[in-house]
Amino acid sequence: MAKPLRVEYPGAYYHVINRGNAGEKIFLRKRDKEKFLERMEGTVRILCIS
């Protein structure tokens, strides 16, 4: 069963977590993880500027 949606509001802090089922890897290659982190960084920059 899915968790209920979180209430969102301006200026709120959110926690992002990535985890594989049963401890499985979520990134197959090192570059996959690097790309994910680059995109997260870009998103944070956009959100912090606006």
PDB file of N, CA, C and O in Angstrom, chain B, residues numbered from 101:
ATOM      1  N   MET B 101       0.835  -1.174   0.000  1.00  0.00           N
ATOM      2  CA  MET B 101       0.000   0.000   0.000  1.00  0.00           C
ATOM      3  C   MET B 101       0.887   1.247   0.000  1.00  0.00           C
ATOM      4  O   MET B 101       1.856   1.328   0.755  1.00  0.00           O
ATOM      5  N   ALA B 102       0.557   2.194  -0.832  1.00  0.00           N
ATOM      6  CA  ALA B 102       1.339   3.425  -0.948  1.00  0.00           C
ATOM      7  C   ALA B 102       1.077   4.351   0.233  1.00  0.00           C
ATOM      8  O   ALA B 102       0.001   4.347   0.831  1.00  0.00           O
ATOM      9  N   LYS B 103       2.096   5.141   0.548  1.00  0.00           N
ATOM     10  CA  LYS B 103       1.941   6.139   1.603  1.00  0.00           C
ATOM     11  C   LYS B 103       1.063   7.277   1.092  1.00  0.00           C
ATOM     12  O   LYS B 103       1.045   7.546  -0.109  1.00  0.00           O
ATOM     13  N   PRO B 104       0.340   7.945   1.977  1.00  0.00           N
ATOM     14  CA  PRO B 104      -0.442   9.112   1.538  1.00  0.00           C
ATOM     15  C   PRO B 104       0.500  10.222   1.070  1.00  0.00           C
ATOM     16  O   PRO B 104       1.638  10.311   1.529  1.00  0.00           O
ATOM     17  N   LEU B 105       0.024  11.055   0.167  1.00  0.00           N
ATOM     18  CA  LEU B 105       0.835  12.149  -0.355  1.00  0.00           C
ATOM     19  C   LEU B 105       1.147  13.145   0.750  1.00  0.00           C
ATOM     20  O   LEU B 105       0.324  13.411   1.626  1.00  0.00           O
ATOM     21  N   ARG B 106       2.337  13.680   0.687  1.00  0.00           N
ATOM     22  CA  ARG B 106       2.804  14.657   1.661  1.00  0.00           C
ATOM     23  C   ARG B 106       2.219  16.035   1.333  1.00  0.00           C
ATOM     24  O   ARG B 106       2.085  16.393   0.162  1.00  0.00           O
ATOM     25  N   VAL B 107       1.884  16.782   2.337  1.00  0.00           N
ATOM     26  CA  VAL B 107       1.419  18.153   2.139  1.00  0.00           C
ATOM     27  C   VAL B 107       2.618  18.990   1.720  1.00  0.00           C
ATOM     28  O   VAL B 107       3.677  18.925   2.345  1.00  0.00           O
ATOM     29  N   GLU B 108       2.452  19.773   0.668  1.00  0.00           N
ATOM     30  CA  GLU B 108       3.536  20.622   0.176  1.00  0.00           C
ATOM     31  C   GLU B 108       3.205  22.083   0.425  1.00  0.00           C
ATOM     32  O   GLU B 108       2.052  22.498   0.309  1.00  0.00           O
ATOM     33  N   TYR B 109       4.231  22.863   0.769  1.00  0.00           N
ATOM     34  CA  TYR B 109       4.037  24.293   0.942  1.00  0.00           C
ATOM     35  C   TYR B 109       5.355  25.010   0.677  1.00  0.00           C
ATOM     36  O   TYR B 109       6.420  24.417   0.843  1.00  0.00           O
ATOM     37  N   PRO B 110       5.302  26.277   0.267  1.00  0.00           N
ATOM     38  CA  PRO B 110       6.518  27.035  -0.054  1.00  0.00           C
ATOM     39  C   PRO B 110       7.467  27.102   1.144  1.00  0.00           C
ATOM     40  O   PRO B 110       7.041  27.296   2.282  1.00  0.00           O
ATOM     41  N   GLY B 111       8.746  26.938   0.866  1.00  0.00           N
ATOM     42  CA  GLY B 111       9.759  27.035   1.898  1.00  0.00           C
ATOM     43  C   GLY B 111       9.958  25.771   2.722  1.00  0.00           C
ATOM     44  O   GLY B 111      10.782  25.747   3.636  1.00  0.00           O
ATOM     45  N   ALA B 112       9.213  24.731   2.404  1.00  0.00           N
ATOM     46  CA  ALA B 112       9.325  23.481   3.160  1.00  0.00           C
ATOM     47  C   ALA B 112      10.603  22.739   2.777  1.00  0.00           C
ATOM     48  O   ALA B 112      11.125  22.914   1.676  1.00  0.00           O
ATOM     49  N   TYR B 113      11.098  21.920   3.681  1.00  0.00           N
ATOM     50  CA  TYR B 113      12.244  21.066   3.424  1.00  0.00           C
ATOM     51  C   TYR B 113      11.740  19.649   3.206  1.00  0.00           C
ATOM     52  O   TYR B 113      10.827  19.190   3.892  1.00  0.00           O
ATOM     53  N   TYR B 114      12.348  18.958   2.237  1.00  0.00           N
ATOM     54  CA  TYR B 114      11.942  17.585   1.934  1.00  0.00           C
ATOM     55  C   TYR B 114      13.169  16.698   1.909  1.00  0.00           C
ATOM     56  O   TYR B 114      14.271  17.146   1.592  1.00  0.00           O
ATOM     57  N   HIS B 115      12.969  15.459   2.241  1.00  0.00           N
ATOM     58  CA  HIS B 115      14.042  14.465   2.278  1.00  0.00           C
ATOM     59  C   HIS B 115      13.869  13.535   1.078  1.00  0.00           C
ATOM     60  O   HIS B 115      12.789  12.983   0.866  1.00  0.00           O
ATOM     61  N   VAL B 116      14.928  13.363   0.301  1.00  0.00           N
ATOM     62  CA  VAL B 116      14.895  12.471  -0.853  1.00  0.00           C
ATOM     63  C   VAL B 116      15.689  11.226  -0.508  1.00  0.00           C
ATOM     64  O   VAL B 116      16.811  11.318  -0.010  1.00  0.00           O
ATOM     65  N   ILE B 117      15.114  10.070  -0.768  1.00  0.00           N
ATOM     66  CA  ILE B 117      15.803   8.817  -0.469  1.00  0.00           C
ATOM     67  C   ILE B 117      15.654   7.876  -1.660  1.00  0.00           C
ATOM     68  O   ILE B 117      14.582   7.764  -2.255  1.00  0.00           O
ATOM     69  N   ASN B 118      16.726   7.219  -1.985  1.00  0.00           N
ATOM     70  CA  ASN B 118      16.717   6.190  -3.027  1.00  0.00           C
ATOM     71  C   ASN B 118      17.223   4.909  -2.405  1.00  0.00           C
ATOM     72  O   ASN B 118      18.269   4.882  -1.758  1.00  0.00           O
ATOM     73  N   ARG B 119      16.470   3.860  -2.609  1.00  0.00           N
ATOM     74  CA  ARG B 119      16.866   2.598  -2.016  1.00  0.00           C
ATOM     75  C   ARG B 119      16.249   1.483  -2.854  1.00  0.00           C
ATOM     76  O   ARG B 119      15.085   1.562  -3.248  1.00  0.00           O
ATOM     77  N   GLY B 120      17.030   0.457  -3.121  1.00  0.00           N
ATOM     78  CA  GLY B 120      16.528  -0.675  -3.877  1.00  0.00           C
ATOM     79  C   GLY B 120      15.756  -1.637  -2.990  1.00  0.00           C
ATOM     80  O   GLY B 120      15.990  -1.706  -1.783  1.00  0.00           O
ATOM     81  N   ASN B 121      14.846  -2.367  -3.584  1.00  0.00           N
ATOM     82  CA  ASN B 121      14.113  -3.384  -2.844  1.00  0.00           C
ATOM     83  C   ASN B 121      15.065  -4.472  -2.384  1.00  0.00           C
ATOM     84  O   ASN B 121      15.912  -4.926  -3.154  1.00  0.00           O
ATOM     85  N   ALA B 122      14.933  -4.890  -1.145  1.00  0.00           N
ATOM     86  CA  ALA B 122      15.742  -5.975  -0.578  1.00  0.00           C
ATOM     87  C   ALA B 122      17.239  -5.710  -0.720  1.00  0.00           C
ATOM     88  O   ALA B 122      18.023  -6.639  -0.912  1.00  0.00           O
ATOM     89  N   GLY B 123      17.628  -4.445  -0.625  1.00  0.00           N
ATOM     90  CA  GLY B 123      19.042  -4.104  -0.697  1.00  0.00           C
ATOM     91  C   GLY B 123      19.647  -4.154  -2.083  1.00  0.00           C
ATOM     92  O   GLY B 123      20.869  -4.096  -2.222  1.00  0.00           O
ATOM     93  N   GLU B 124      18.813  -4.261  -3.124  1.00  0.00           N
ATOM     94  CA  GLU B 124      19.333  -4.317  -4.495  1.00  0.00           C
ATOM     95  C   GLU B 124      19.922  -2.964  -4.883  1.00  0.00           C
ATOM     96  O   GLU B 124      19.511  -1.922  -4.374  1.00  0.00           O
ATOM     97  N   LYS B 125      20.889  -3.002  -5.792  1.00  0.00           N
ATOM     98  CA  LYS B 125      21.488  -1.773  -6.311  1.00  0.00           C
ATOM     99  C   LYS B 125      20.451  -1.016  -7.134  1.00  0.00           C
ATOM    100  O   LYS B 125      19.617  -1.621  -7.808  1.00  0.00           O
ATOM    101  N   ILE B 126      20.512   0.308  -7.072  1.00  0.00           N
ATOM    102  CA  ILE B 126      19.608   1.105  -7.904  1.00  0.00           C
ATOM    103  C   ILE B 126      20.347   1.752  -9.073  1.00  0.00           C
ATOM    104  O   ILE B 126      19.721   2.225 -10.022  1.00  0.00           O
ATOM    105  N   PHE B 127      21.661   1.772  -9.005  1.00  0.00           N
ATOM    106  CA  PHE B 127      22.471   2.290 -10.105  1.00  0.00           C
ATOM    107  C   PHE B 127      23.327   1.141 -10.625  1.00  0.00           C
ATOM    108  O   PHE B 127      24.074   0.522  -9.868  1.00  0.00           O
ATOM    109  N   LEU B 128      23.215   0.864 -11.907  1.00  0.00           N
ATOM    110  CA  LEU B 128      23.957  -0.251 -12.489  1.00  0.00           C
ATOM    111  C   LEU B 128      25.407   0.104 -12.772  1.00  0.00           C
ATOM    112  O   LEU B 128      26.292  -0.749 -12.695  1.00  0.00           O
ATOM    113  N   ARG B 129      25.648   1.381 -13.101  1.00  0.00           N
ATOM    114  CA  ARG B 129      27.010   1.834 -13.400  1.00  0.00           C
ATOM    115  C   ARG B 129      27.309   3.091 -12.597  1.00  0.00           C
ATOM    116  O   ARG B 129      26.396   3.803 -12.179  1.00  0.00           O
ATOM    117  N   LYS B 130      28.576   3.354 -12.388  1.00  0.00           N
ATOM    118  CA  LYS B 130      29.000   4.554 -11.659  1.00  0.00           C
ATOM    119  C   LYS B 130      28.459   5.804 -12.340  1.00  0.00           C
ATOM    120  O   LYS B 130      28.032   6.745 -11.670  1.00  0.00           O
ATOM    121  N   ARG B 131      28.476   5.814 -13.664  1.00  0.00           N
ATOM    122  CA  ARG B 131      28.000   6.989 -14.414  1.00  0.00           C
ATOM    123  C   ARG B 131      26.510   7.229 -14.179  1.00  0.00           C
ATOM    124  O   ARG B 131      26.072   8.379 -14.178  1.00  0.00           O
ATOM    125  N   ASP B 132      25.730   6.181 -13.982  1.00  0.00           N
ATOM    126  CA  ASP B 132      24.300   6.348 -13.692  1.00  0.00           C
ATOM    127  C   ASP B 132      24.114   7.149 -12.407  1.00  0.00           C
ATOM    128  O   ASP B 132      23.284   8.056 -12.345  1.00  0.00           O
ATOM    129  N   LYS B 133      24.886   6.808 -11.393  1.00  0.00           N
ATOM    130  CA  LYS B 133      24.807   7.518 -10.116  1.00  0.00           C
ATOM    131  C   LYS B 133      25.266   8.963 -10.276  1.00  0.00           C
ATOM    132  O   LYS B 133      24.655   9.874  -9.717  1.00  0.00           O
ATOM    133  N   GLU B 134      26.326   9.176 -11.028  1.00  0.00           N
ATOM    134  CA  GLU B 134      26.833  10.527 -11.248  1.00  0.00           C
ATOM    135  C   GLU B 134      25.791  11.396 -11.945  1.00  0.00           C
ATOM    136  O   GLU B 134      25.589  12.548 -11.562  1.00  0.00           O
ATOM    137  N   LYS B 135      25.128  10.852 -12.965  1.00  0.00           N
ATOM    138  CA  LYS B 135      24.099  11.602 -13.691  1.00  0.00           C
ATOM    139  C   LYS B 135      22.935  11.950 -12.776  1.00  0.00           C
ATOM    140  O   LYS B 135      22.410  13.062 -12.828  1.00  0.00           O
ATOM    141  N   PHE B 136      22.533  11.003 -11.940  1.00  0.00           N
ATOM    142  CA  PHE B 136      21.453  11.251 -10.990  1.00  0.00           C
ATOM    143  C   PHE B 136      21.821  12.414 -10.066  1.00  0.00           C
ATOM    144  O   PHE B 136      21.019  13.323  -9.853  1.00  0.00           O
ATOM    145  N   LEU B 137      23.035  12.376  -9.521  1.00  0.00           N
ATOM    146  CA  LEU B 137      23.465  13.423  -8.601  1.00  0.00           C
ATOM    147  C   LEU B 137      23.566  14.781  -9.297  1.00  0.00           C
ATOM    148  O   LEU B 137      23.249  15.810  -8.700  1.00  0.00           O
ATOM    149  N   GLU B 138      24.007  14.787 -10.557  1.00  0.00           N
ATOM    150  CA  GLU B 138      24.067  16.037 -11.325  1.00  0.00           C
ATOM    151  C   GLU B 138      22.669  16.621 -11.502  1.00  0.00           C
ATOM    152  O   GLU B 138      22.476  17.829 -11.366  1.00  0.00           O
ATOM    153  N   ARG B 139      21.713  15.777 -11.802  1.00  0.00           N
ATOM    154  CA  ARG B 139      20.338  16.254 -11.996  1.00  0.00           C
ATOM    155  C   ARG B 139      19.736  16.740 -10.687  1.00  0.00           C
ATOM    156  O   ARG B 139      19.009  17.733 -10.670  1.00  0.00           O
ATOM    157  N   MET B 140      20.029  16.057  -9.601  1.00  0.00           N
ATOM    158  CA  MET B 140      19.541  16.502  -8.294  1.00  0.00           C
ATOM    159  C   MET B 140      20.140  17.862  -7.947  1.00  0.00           C
ATOM    160  O   MET B 140      19.444  18.745  -7.448  1.00  0.00           O
ATOM    161  N   GLU B 141      21.430  18.022  -8.215  1.00  0.00           N
ATOM    162  CA  GLU B 141      22.088  19.295  -7.938  1.00  0.00           C
ATOM    163  C   GLU B 141      21.442  20.419  -8.746  1.00  0.00           C
ATOM    164  O   GLU B 141      21.192  21.506  -8.224  1.00  0.00           O
ATOM    165  N   GLY B 142      21.175  20.147 -10.018  1.00  0.00           N
ATOM    166  CA  GLY B 142      20.532  21.150 -10.867  1.00  0.00           C
ATOM    167  C   GLY B 142      19.149  21.524 -10.357  1.00  0.00           C
ATOM    168  O   GLY B 142      18.762  22.692 -10.381  1.00  0.00           O
ATOM    169  N   THR B 143      18.419  20.538  -9.903  1.00  0.00           N
ATOM    170  CA  THR B 143      17.069  20.791  -9.374  1.00  0.00           C
ATOM    171  C   THR B 143      17.151  21.635  -8.111  1.00  0.00           C
ATOM    172  O   THR B 143      16.370  22.570  -7.935  1.00  0.00           O
ATOM    173  N   VAL B 144      18.077  21.314  -7.245  1.00  0.00           N
ATOM    174  CA  VAL B 144      18.239  22.093  -6.003  1.00  0.00           C
ATOM    175  C   VAL B 144      18.606  23.532  -6.334  1.00  0.00           C
ATOM    176  O   VAL B 144      18.084  24.464  -5.721  1.00  0.00           O
ATOM    177  N   ARG B 145      19.490  23.717  -7.289  1.00  0.00           N
ATOM    178  CA  ARG B 145      19.879  25.086  -7.671  1.00  0.00           C
ATOM    179  C   ARG B 145      18.672  25.869  -8.181  1.00  0.00           C
ATOM    180  O   ARG B 145      18.483  27.031  -7.820  1.00  0.00           O
ATOM    181  N   ILE B 146      17.862  25.237  -9.014  1.00  0.00           N
ATOM    182  CA  ILE B 146      16.664  25.902  -9.560  1.00  0.00           C
ATOM    183  C   ILE B 146      15.713  26.266  -8.433  1.00  0.00           C
ATOM    184  O   ILE B 146      15.196  27.383  -8.390  1.00  0.00           O
ATOM    185  N   LEU B 147      15.481  25.337  -7.528  1.00  0.00           N
ATOM    186  CA  LEU B 147      14.535  25.580  -6.443  1.00  0.00           C
ATOM    187  C   LEU B 147      15.026  26.632  -5.467  1.00  0.00           C
ATOM    188  O   LEU B 147      14.227  27.384  -4.908  1.00  0.00           O
ATOM    189  N   CYS B 148      16.325  26.692  -5.258  1.00  0.00           N
ATOM    190  CA  CYS B 148      16.875  27.659  -4.310  1.00  0.00           C
ATOM    191  C   CYS B 148      16.910  29.072  -4.900  1.00  0.00           C
ATOM    192  O   CYS B 148      16.893  30.056  -4.161  1.00  0.00           O
ATOM    193  N   ILE B 149      16.957  29.166  -6.208  1.00  0.00           N
ATOM    194  CA  ILE B 149      17.004  30.467  -6.863  1.00  0.00           C
ATOM    195  C   ILE B 149      15.612  31.091  -6.916  1.00  0.00           C
ATOM    196  O   ILE B 149      15.468  32.305  -6.773  1.00  0.00           O
ATOM    197  N   SER B 150      14.590  30.264  -7.123  1.00  0.00           N
ATOM    198  CA  SER B 150      13.238  30.812  -7.283  1.00  0.00           C
ATOM    199  C   SER B 150      12.575  31.182  -5.990  1.00  0.00           C
ATOM    200  O   SER B 150      11.437  31.652  -5.993  1.00  0.00           O
TER     201      SER B 150
END
